[in-house]
Amino acid sequence: MNSAQRKYGMDAELIWKDRKRFMGMPLSFTRYRLIKKGDKWLKLFSDVGLLYSLVDELNIYRVMDISLHQSLFDKIFKTGTVILYSNDERLPEFRLRHISKPYRIREMLSNYVESERAKRNVRLSEFQY
């Protein structure tokens, strides 16, 4: 039994995990996880803290746009920040700060967003003012 199954149930599957990195090394108490629970849901979790934890979650199908920010130091240490923009009122920007392989993660998340939207028949409507 892995940690995802202990926290979210026996049918939970850990798809991706990483930590916020400092100079390319995972020396932080910020952890990111992408968890799939059967066919019920696919969520992204951010867990911050050691003694006190703050856990944020984002339903993948609610993501409207994804961007990537990479500073000079991020390029040197092969890290970056992936920003997910959602229609969630409480958490309109979900940031995966200084993660490794940011281009690969951005592409993976984009593919999951599209497949979850198609599975749930969620349409993204754009309005121009």
N, C-alpha and C positions, 0 to 999 in steps of 0.2 A: 504494500500500500504506500503510495507516494504522498507528498504533502498536498497536492491538489485534491486527491481523493479524500484525505482526512478532513480538509476544510469544506469541500463542496459536494461530497458524495462519491459513491463508488463509480458512477458513470462519468465523472469529470476527467478531462484529459488536458494535460499541460501541453500547449502548442509551442509557446515561446516564453523565455524568461531572460532577464538581464538586470543589471544594476546600473545606477548612475555612476559614472566613472570620473576619476580625477587623474589627469595626465595618463589616460589610457588604462588605469588600474581600477578595479571595482572596490574602492575604499570608502563606500558610502552605505548609509542605512536606508537608502531609497531603492526599492525593488519593484520591478515591473513584470507582470505576468499576463499572458493571453491564455484564457481558459475556455474550453469548449465543454459543455455539459450535454452529452447526447445530441439530440436534434432540437433541444429546448432553447438554448442560448449560447452565444459566443460573446464574451466580455473581456475587456482590458482592465486590469487592476494596477493601481499604484499604491504601494505600501511604504509609508515613510515613518521611521522612528525605530528606536531600540527599546527603551523602557515604556514609552507611550507611542502607540501607533495611530496613524491617520490613514485610512484606506479609502481611496476613491475608485469608482468603477464607471465604465462607459460601455453601453451596449454598442457593439460594432455597427449595427445597421443604422444607427443615428448619426454617424459621421457624414458630414457634408463635403468636407475638403481636407486634404492632407498637404502639409508643406514640410520642408526640410531646411534647417538653418545650420550652417557649418562655418565656424570662425577659423582663423588661421591656425590657432592652437588645436582646434578640433581636427583640422586636416592633417596636422603633424601627428597627432595621436590616433588618427583613424576613428574618430567618434563624431557625433553630431546630435542635434536635437530635432526630433520629429514632432510636429505639432498637428494635432487632429482637431478640426473645427467641427462642432456638433450643434444640433438644435436643442441641446439640453440647457435649460435656463440656469441651473446652478453651476454647471461646468461647461461653458461654451468653448473653452480651449483646454485640451488635455495634452500636456507636454511630457514627452519621454526625453528627459534631459541627458545629454552626453552619453548616449548608448553606443555600443560598438556596431559596426556594419549598418549605418543608418540608411543607406540607399537600398540595401536588401530588405530591411525591415519595413521601410516605406512602401516598397513594391508588394511585399507580403500582405501588409495591412490593407492596401488598396484592393488587392484581389479578394480578400476576405470580406471587405465592405461590399463590393459588388455582388459577391455570391450570396451574402446574407440578405441584401436588399431584394435580389431576385427571388430568393426562397420565401420571403415574407411579403412579396408584392408591394414593396415600399417604393414610392416614386419621389424623386427629388425635383421639386418645381422651382424654377428660377424666375424671379420677378425683376424687371428693370424699371426703375423709376425715372 
